[in-house]
Amino acid sequence: MAIEICNKRGVARRGVIAVLIAAAFSLISVATALAQSWQPLATRGPFRPGAPLLLTDGSVMVQNELTSDWWKLTPDIHGDYVNGTWKQIASLPAGYAPTYFASALLADGRVFVMGGEYNFGLLAFSGKGAIYDPTLNVWTSLAAPPNWFAIGDAQCTVLPDGRLMMANPLLSGSAILDPVTLTWTLNQFGDVGKVDRNDEEGWTLLPDGTILTVDAIAAPHAERFIPSLSRWISAGNTPASLVDLVSQELGPAVLRPDGTVFATGATGHTAIYTPGAGLTDTGTWTAGPDFPICVGSNCAGQQLGIEDGPAVLLPNGNVLMGASPKFTFPTQFFEFDGTRLNPVPAPLFSINNPSLVGRMLLLPSGQVFYTDASHFEAEIYTPAGVPQDSWRPAISHAPASVDPGQTFFVSGTQFNGLSQGSVYGDDLTNATNYPIGRITNIATGHVFYSRTSNHSTMGVATGPATVFTNVTVPLNIETGPSTLEVVTNGIASFPLPILVGGGNTTPEIQSLAPGLTSDFFNPGYVLTVNGLKFQAGDTITWTMAGSQTSLATTFVSGNQLTAPLPASLVASPGTVFVQVARADGTVSNAKNFTLPIIQRLVSSVGGANAVDAGTPGLTITVNGARFGSSDIVNWTFGGVTTQLPTTFVSAGQVIASVSLALQQPGIASITVIHAGGQVSNAIRFFIFAPDPTLTAINPNPVSAGTPSFTLVLTGTWFDPTSTAVWQPVPAGTAIPLATTYVSRTTLTAVVPASLVATQGQSTVFVDTPGVDPTQSFTFLITPPLNLESITPTTATAETPFTMVLAGANFIDGAQVSLNGTLVKATVLSSTQMVSNIPFSLAGKYAVRVVNPGGAISEDAKGLSLLNPVPQISSLSPTAVPVLSDTFTLTIDGTNFVTTSVAKWNGAALPTTYVSPTELQATISSTLLTKKDNFTITILNLSPGGGGSNGVNLTAN
């Protein structure tokens, strides 16, 4: 049997010999024997294995839980992780030992770590961060996004273009990390459309580059972030909520090979999301299978769910996960096959763990690495089955021979897999959707994982699009005929024959010079490429956004090429890949960098840059440079940024309109922003406040003798320095009142009782430093309040009626007080008012009048509400069998009240008030032991009230 693969020159490569075939069948036999089983590592690590991350050389770095230390597991010479070896690597910067944090592998192979719900085991919501370089074994501190002080367990993902997006867990916004400059950009519109904060949610990268999340706070709602639009849109609702209402936790969501997302819940429910055909389509949700009830003596009858926990997409297409009763043990494991949740064996100590304890990671071997820090344990799961061939990465270009230490270029399709592979949520992010090189020596069968870097994409399910990566050959590799595979998410490409140590002549780029400077955009900029094995006739290629351009290249030496850069190639920001191509089709490794943002410049605002607030039809002309047709003018005031309706005039001018609502007195900041996120410098715009006006005061008037009260002043353009002033009439000293600023239109002021002790009048105005006082309002102090009589003085309890009150000095807004409870009233004149007295219980009430401001009539008038005499009209039922069970008797009649009591031959029964014409009484079976006629009566308690007529209930 032979495998034949053709390179670009059409030359067949042959040589997959019987030794390799035998080794492959041996591996299949071993995997079959171990299918769906867990194996402890042969060598237990001397630490508490916590968060695991897969490096691009195939090794696994694992944090020593609760510490700043990290260890690395390297597979043995046969690629076996069970028999791998542990080695301690560099520790995080001093003072940083996070638990539950954001982490990811960047496209260049470095490791990103940020935040931490705990630090050294103590609740911290840390804002620390660091970058690890595996080639140097060095951690470097990384600053948090600007003004982010509490990050904690933030979810993150590497976007297809290689930038990293991280959530602000306490808010709805996010930030973008440039992997080249390691600088953050606050996602200007990252929170637009987001309906809740990010805390406790997980992110799932979809094939179209958007991010799906199931809301933890706004459950059962789901959302998608569209990077190209910089906004969130609705992704519909899950059929049943997946979120535990108390903890706001839920389980992981995994993209499957068919393009659907399997989302798990803490409630025991699951859901399946199918994206829509268009970028902004909502997509649809259907219910997935529920987790079963827990079985076992220590959990029988409890609902299983995932309240935080890991999941992985196995090479066979199933989703492996563990579920447990809420925040307790045991954890039971399942594989979701697209239809059912199938139970599978569990790791050794899962009987003592809740689901949140374990962390899982897909290995290049197709197995699953599992850590259990609680028991100092790490195990490996071997799944059953094999991937479909259509899911595999496919190599289309690779050199025929390579040397130890060489970095070479490999291109093909599906190097990033069909899913992010390893998923947890906000407490761990360790996606594995990046290629890893694997070179196997045919003679010995020894496996050499080879570090990859600078992948052309970090997306998923890239389909037929050509993608590429750089592979660095280990220095300790065995030479001779070998095979090359690209492995992603545990799925390997078909092997490609390759000769190691064949003295290859493939060009290799080591660096680009002079690097990115401000001169980069100037005409005549020359790109210098430094490296090895360059030849005359080699061409520098420039690839951006899938489009490749061959540059006019000058051969300087075997170590250097140069080429001028046309201005058109650097007009837009983005990721660029530089390679060296040879006429025979040989291609070097790729070096990538990010073209910086072209800064928009704002020089002035045309005309006056200051107006009075409330200017109708206000437009501003913004002058500057490098404006684009899709640019938007941003108006920032008080920390809030608003996009203004903008008209593009030219590259040097845009016009925007400012609504009345935005015209608040103060200083606004004006910037111009491009759809790609580039923001200009800021320029100030001044809004002046018009003079304040006073339009109303309330209450006004009040009665003489009113106690101290709060006066509400309504007007326009008040500010925190505005003060209400009291001016007695006809003459007297102006008295500033204790004033509280509520808003631009409202002030409140405390009027002491001494100012309204006697009948008279004063004026009230508002004084604001720097401007003229407002106009004055006359404030009346009327004669003392008096209540002379009420009609009626007796009424039926629990029946609304109208009361007429007579007296002196009633004021509009006066209310009636019944034993201190205020009831609305209508003032007909200063001597008469009426009040609709609502449903009230029987009893005696003291009636007073309360004028605005709080004046209360001194002498109370007595009101008696009397219960009526009840009357029974019918019973239901009227007869029951002897020895009947307890039942409810319905009693119809009139004049029933809430305190009415039904009686059985004079003995009180448990009674429920339904309405004035219906009561219900509970008749116990103990009352129905003999045949007889029993008399039912109703008693209304005093005052008033009395007993009703009697109606017989027959027991026969």
C-alpha positions, 0 to 999 in steps of 0.5 A, a space after each residue: 500500500 502506498 500514499 501518493 501526494 503531489 506538490 505544486 510542481 506535480 512531483 509525486 512523493 511516495 514512501 509510506 512504508 509498511 513500518 508506518 502502516 503497522 505503527 498506525 494499526 498498532 495505535 488504532 488497536 491501543 485506542 480501541 482497547 482504551 476507548 471511553 476509559 480514563 488513565 492516571 498519568 504514569 508520573 503524578 505531578 508534584 503539585 495541584 494541577 489546575 488550569 491547563 493550556 496547550 502550547 503550540 509545540 504539543 506540550 501542556 502547561 498547567 498552573 499549580 492551583 492557588 500559586 504563581 507556579 506553572 509546570 509543563 507536561 511533555 509527551 514521551 518519544 512515542 507521543 504518549 501523554 500518559 507516560 509524559 514527563 513533568 518539568 517546572 517552568 517560569 512562575 508568574 510575576 511576583 504577587 500574581 497567583 490567580 484562580 479563575 482567570 482569562 487565558 488564551 494562546 495567541 497566534 504567535 504561540 505566546 500565552 495570555 493570562 489576565 485577571 483572577 477571581 481569586 489571588 493566592 486563594 483570596 477573593 480579589 477580582 485581580 486586574 493583573 496580567 502577564 504574557 508568557 513566551 515559551 521560547 524564552 521561558 519568561 513571563 512579562 507583566 501585562 497591564 489591564 485595559 485602561 480604567 479596568 480595576 476589577 477583572 476577575 474571571 473574565 471570558 475572552 477569545 482570540 478573534 480570527 484576525 489574531 486580536 484578543 477580545 476580553 469581557 469586562 465582567 462587571 459591565 457590558 463592555 469589552 476590550 481588544 488586545 493588539 498582540 503585536 504592540 500589547 496595547 488595549 483598545 476599549 471596544 468603542 461600541 462593544 457594549 452597544 446592544 448588550 442587554 446585560 453585564 458579562 459576568 458568568 457568561 461564556 463565549 463561543 466563536 462561530 464560523 462567521 467570526 461572530 461570538 455567541 453568548 447565553 446571557 446569565 443575567 438576562 436569561 433566557 436571552 442569548 446574543 451575538 457580537 459581530 466584530 465587523 459591526 462592533 455591536 451585539 445583536 439578539 440571538 433569540 431565547 433558549 427554549 428553557 432557561 439554562 441559568 441557575 437564578 441564585 448563582 447566575 451560573 450556567 454550563 459551557 456551550 460547544 460549537 459542533 462539526 455540523 455548525 450548531 452550538 450545544 449549550 448546557 445549563 445549570 438547571 438540567 436543561 440544554 439547548 441547541 443553536 443554529 445560526 442564521 444564513 445572514 450575518 445579522 440573522 437571529 438564528 434559532 434555538 431548539 431544546 436539547 436533551 435534559 440531564 438525568 436525575 442523579 443516581 447513586 446512594 449519595 445523590 439519589 433524586 437530585 437534578 444533574 446540571 453544569 453550574 460551571 464546568 468544562 466540555 470538549 468537542 471530541 474528534 468523533 464529533 461528540 461533546 464530553 462533559 461532566 454534570 453534578 447536582 447544584 455545587 455538590 458531588 458527584 460529577 457524572 460524565 456524558 457524551 452528547 452525540 447530537 441527539 442523546 446524552 450518553 453516560 460514560 465512565 468518570 475520572 477517579 475522584 469525580 464521585 467527590 467533586 462538583 462539576 466546576 472542579 475539573 478542567 479539560 483540554 483536548 490533546 493532539 493525540 485525540 485524547 482529553 487531559 483532565 485536571 483535578 486540583 482538589 485531589 492532586 490528580 491528572 488523568 487522560 480520557 481516550 474516546 471511541 471512534 474516529 473523525 470524519 475525513 472531511 473534518 481533518 486539516 489538509 496540507 496542500 503545500 510543504 517543503 520536501 525536506 527540512 533541517 533541524 531548527 528550521 522554520 518552514 511554511 505549511 499551507 492548506 485548509 482547516 488548520 484551525 478545526 471546526 470548533 474552539 475544541 476546549 470550552 469552560 466559560 468565564 472561569 477558564 478559557 483554553 481553546 485549542 483551535 490552532 494547528 500543531 506540527 507533528 513529524 514522525 520518523 518512519 524508521 523508529 516511529 518516534 514522534 516529534 511535536 513541532 512548534 507552530 507560530 503566526 497562523 494566518 487565522 484564528 477562526 474556526 471552520 474556515 472551509 476551503 479557504 487556504 490558510 497557513 502556519 509556520 512550523 519550527 523543526 525541533 533541534 533534537 529531531 531524528 533525521 531521515 524519511 519522516 511524515 508531517 501532519 498538522 493536528 488541530 483539536 486532536 484531529 490530524 491531517 493525512 500524513 505527508 512524506 518529508 525528509 528531515 536533514 536533507 540539506 534543504 534550500 528553502 528560504 527562511 525569514 528571520 526578521 523585518 526591518 526597520 520595523 513599524 515607524 511613523 515613516 511607514 506611511 511616507 512615499 518611498 518606504 523600503 521594506 527590508 527582509 532579513 533571513 537565510 538562503 535567499 537567492 537572486 530572483 526571489 520575490 517578497 510577497 505581501 498578503 493582507 485580507 486574503 489578497 497577495 501582492 508580489 513586490 518589486 524585490 532587490 536581492 542584496 545578499 543570501 541574508 537580505 532582500 528589499 522592496 519599496 512599498 506602494 502607498 496603496 498597500 498601507 492605506 488600511 489597518 490590518 494584519 499583513 503576512 510577508 513571505 519570500 517566494 521562489 520561481 519554482 514554487 518554494 515558499 518561505 515561512 511567513 512573518 506577520 505584523 499589524 498595520 497601525 491605525 491611520 489616525 483621524 485628525 480634528 483641527 477645529 470646529 467651524 464657526 463658534 465652538 460655543 453655544 447656549 444650551 437649547 439651541 434648536 437645529 444645532 449643527 457643527 462643522 468638524 474640520 480636520 484630515 483623513 476623514 472617510 465616508 463612513 466616519 461618525 462624529 462622537 459627542 462625549 459629555 459626562 463620560 457618556 459618548 453619543 454618535 451624532 448623525 453625520 454627513 461626510 463632506 470631504 476628507 477634511 470636513 464632516 458635519 453633524 447635528 446635535 439634538 436639544 437633549 445633548 445640549 447640557 451646560 458644560 464642556 463636550 468632547 468631539 472626536 471622529 471615529 472610523 467604522 474600523 475603530 480608529 478614533 481621532 484626537 479630541 477637541 472641546 466644545 462649550 455649552 453655556 447655560 441660559 439664566 435660570 427661571 422659576 415657573 412654579 412652587 409647591 405647596 402654595 398656599 399653606 395654613 398658618 401654624 404649618 410645621 416645617 415642610 419641603 417646598 418644591 421649586 420647578 423651573 429651568 437651568 438650575 445648577 448645584 449652586 442655586 439657592 431658594 430665597 424667602 423674602 417676607 412681604 411687605 418688608 423683611 430680610 431675605 432668608 436663604 433656605 436649605 436647598 437641594 439640587 435635584 435636576 436642571 428643572 427641580 430644586 427642593 428647599 426646607 421651609 422652617 415652621 417659624 416662617 409660616 407661623 402667622 397669616 400673611 404672605 412672602 415671596 420666593 425666588 431662586 438665586 444662582 451665583 453669577 446670574 440675575 435672580 429669577 422672578 419671584 412667586 408670591 407665597 400665601 400663608 392662610 388663616 389657621 385650618 379648622 374642621 367644624 363638622 362631617 356628614 355622615 358621622 355613621 356609615 356602614 363598614 366596608 362600603 365606600 361612601 362620600 363624606 362632606 366636611 365643613 370648616 374654614 381655610 381649606 386649601 387646594 390639595 388638602 386631604 382627609 386623615 382617618 386615624 392618621 391614614 391620608 385619603 384624597 379629597 376635593 376642595 370645593 371652597 375654603 369652607 367645604 370639601 368632599 372625600 370618597 372614603 374607600 373600603 374600611 373596617 368597622 371601628 371608630 375613626 378620628 377625622 382631621 383635615 391636612 392642608 398642603 405643607 402639613 397643617 392639621 386641623 386641631 379638633 378631630 371629628 368622630 366617625 363610626 363605621 358599623 358592621 351590617 346584619 348578615 343574611 343567608 339566602 342559600 347553601 351549597 351543598 344543602 345536604 351531604 351523606 353521613 360520614 362524608 370527608 371534610 368539604 367546603 360549604 359555600 354560603 350565599 347571602 348579603 352584608 358579609 364582611 371580612 370578619 364574618 364568622 360562619 357557625 354550626 349549631 352555634 359553634 364557629 367554623 373556619 371561614 373564608 371571606 370571598 365577597 359581600 355576598 359569598 363566604 366559604 366555611 370548612 366542614 370537618 368530617 368529625 361533624 358528620 358522624 350522624 344523621 341530623 339537621 344542622 343550623 348554619 348562621 353567620 355572625 358579624 362582630 360589633 360595632 354594629 353587626 349581629 347574627 343572621 337567619 339560620 339555614 339547615 344543612 342535612 346529613 343523611 
